């Protein structure tokens, strides 16, 4: 609580003037992270002029998701890191926004599949789970400040690699 108060420029006890409990603070952090991510990706893919087809929308959604994990919102990466460790009642309160985000990705992927941009033999829900799992796991191992050698990617390079991998696969294109 002291760290939060110091960051906000207030006394530790003053935090409770704005929030009733630590759990309420946690709820606000989790909700903000999810809503920022949902709103950011939704806004990005709604630009049909810039992203006219399924492949470009998926690539843009990947880029926006990664930007929110590492640049735009510390709330988003905090949510990704701790969600699975939270008590069931806390997770349940945040499930509707997570579900809305999943549905957004399902619609992006479904639209791309119906347009013939992605394979028709892969079910949308498991595809979305694999994609978001891959993107979200990067918060555990990727450090954007370590792009100082040929061994490490910058955030942009990692995002581009993920786009290539998730959209094109591992096999060499002939």
C-alpha positions in Angstrom: 0.0 0.0 0.0 2.9 2.3 0.7 4.3 1.8 -2.8 0.9 2.6 -4.3 0.5 5.7 -2.2 4.0 6.9 -3.0 3.4 6.4 -6.7 0.2 8.4 -6.4 1.8 11.1 -4.3 -0.4 10.6 -1.2 -0.1 9.1 2.3 -0.6 5.3 2.6 -3.7 5.7 4.7 -5.2 8.0 2.1 -5.5 5.2 -0.4 -8.5 3.9 1.6 -10.2 7.3 1.1 -10.5 6.3 -2.6 -10.8 2.5 -2.2 -12.6 0.5 0.5 -10.1 -2.4 0.5 -7.1 -4.0 -1.1 -9.5 -6.3 -3.0 -11.3 -3.3 -4.5 -7.9 -1.9 -5.7 -7.1 -5.3 -7.2 -10.5 -5.3 -8.9 -9.9 -1.9 -10.4 -6.5 -2.9 -11.7 -7.8 -6.1 -13.2 -10.8 -4.4 -14.8 -8.7 -1.5 -16.2 -6.2 -3.9 -17.7 -8.9 -6.0 -19.4 -11.0 -3.1 -20.6 -8.0 -1.2 -22.0 -6.9 -4.3 -23.9 -10.5 -5.0 -25.2 -11.1 -1.4 -26.2 -7.6 -1.1 -27.8 -7.9 -4.2 -30.0 -11.6 -3.4 -30.9 -10.7 0.1 -32.0 -7.7 -1.1 -34.0 -9.6 -3.8 -36.0 -12.6 -1.5 -36.6 -10.6 0.5 -39.0 -11.6 -1.4 -42.2 -9.8 1.1 -44.4 -6.4 0.4 -42.8 -7.1 -3.4 -42.2 -9.3 -4.4 -45.2 -8.9 -8.2 -44.9 -8.8 -11.0 -42.3 -5.0 -11.4 -42.4 -4.3 -7.7 -41.8 -6.9 -7.6 -39.0 -5.3 -10.5 -37.2 -1.8 -9.0 -37.6 -3.1 -5.7 -36.3 -4.8 -7.4 -33.3 -1.6 -9.2 -32.5 0.4 -6.0 -32.6 -2.2 -4.1 -30.5 -2.3 -7.0 -27.9 1.5 -7.0 -27.6 1.6 -3.2 -27.3 -0.9 -3.3 -24.4 1.1 -6.0 -22.7 4.4 -4.2 -22.9 3.9 -0.5 -23.6 0.4 0.9 -23.2 -0.9 -0.5 -20.0 0.9 -2.0 -17.0 -2.6 -2.9 -15.8 -2.9 -5.4 -18.7 0.3 -7.2 -18.1 -0.5 -7.3 -14.3 -3.8 -8.9 -15.2 -2.2 -11.5 -17.4 0.4 -12.4 -14.8 -1.9 -12.8 -11.8 -5.3 -13.9 -13.1 -4.8 -17.6 -12.7 -3.6 -17.2 -9.1 -6.6 -15.3 -8.0 -9.4 -16.8 -5.9 -12.3 -18.1 -7.9 -14.7 -15.4 -6.7 -12.3 -12.7 -8.0 -11.8 -14.5 -11.3 -15.6 -14.9 -11.7 -16.1 -11.1 -11.3 -13.7 -10.5 -14.2 -14.9 -13.3 -16.4 -17.4 -11.3 -18.4 -14.8 -8.9 -19.7 -12.4 -11.7 -20.5 -15.2 -13.5 -22.3 -16.0 -10.3 -24.3 -12.4 -10.2 -25.3 -12.4 -13.8 -26.4 -15.6 -13.2 -28.4 -13.8 -10.2 -30.1 -11.0 -12.5 -31.2 -13.4 -15.2 -32.2 -15.2 -12.8 -34.5 -11.9 -11.6 -36.0 -10.8 -15.2 -36.7 -14.2 -16.3 -37.9 -14.4 -13.4 -40.4 -10.9 -14.3 -41.6 -11.8 -18.0 -41.9 -15.0 -17.3 -43.8 -13.1 -15.0 -46.2 -10.6 -17.8 -46.9 -7.7 -16.0 -45.3 -7.0 -18.8 -42.7 -7.5 -22.5 -42.8 -11.0 -23.8 -42.6 -10.0 -27.1 -40.9 -9.1 -25.4 -37.6 -11.8 -24.6 -35.0 -11.9 -21.0 -34.0 -12.1 -21.4 -30.2 -9.0 -23.6 -29.9 -7.2 -21.4 -32.4 -7.9 -18.3 -30.3 -6.8 -20.1 -27.2 -3.5 -21.1 -28.7 -2.9 -17.6 -30.2 -3.7 -15.7 -27.0 -1.8 -18.2 -24.9 1.3 -17.7 -27.0 0.9 -13.9 -26.8 0.1 -13.8 -23.1 2.9 -16.1 -22.1 5.5 -13.5 -23.4 4.9 -11.5 -20.2 6.7 -14.3 -18.4 9.9 -14.5 -20.4 10.2 -11.4 -22.7 12.0 -8.3 -21.5 11.8 -5.5 -24.0 14.8 -3.7 -22.5 17.1 -6.6 -23.5 17.3 -5.9 -27.2 21.0 -5.1 -26.9 22.3 -8.1 -28.9 21.6 -10.4 -31.7 20.3 -12.9 -29.1 17.3 -10.7 -28.1 14.4 -9.2 -30.0 13.0 -5.7 -29.6 9.3 -5.6 -28.9 8.6 -4.7 -32.6 10.8 -7.6 -33.8 9.1 -10.0 -31.4 5.7 -8.9 -32.6 6.7 -9.3 -36.2 8.0 -12.8 -35.4 4.8 -13.7 -33.7 2.7 -12.4 -36.6 4.8 -14.5 -39.0 4.6 -17.6 -36.9 0.9 -17.3 -36.0 -0.2 -16.3 -39.5 2.3 -18.3 -41.6 3.4 -21.2 -39.5 6.8 -22.8 -39.0 7.2 -24.3 -42.4 9.3 -22.6 -45.1 7.1 -21.0 -47.8 8.0 -22.2 -51.3 
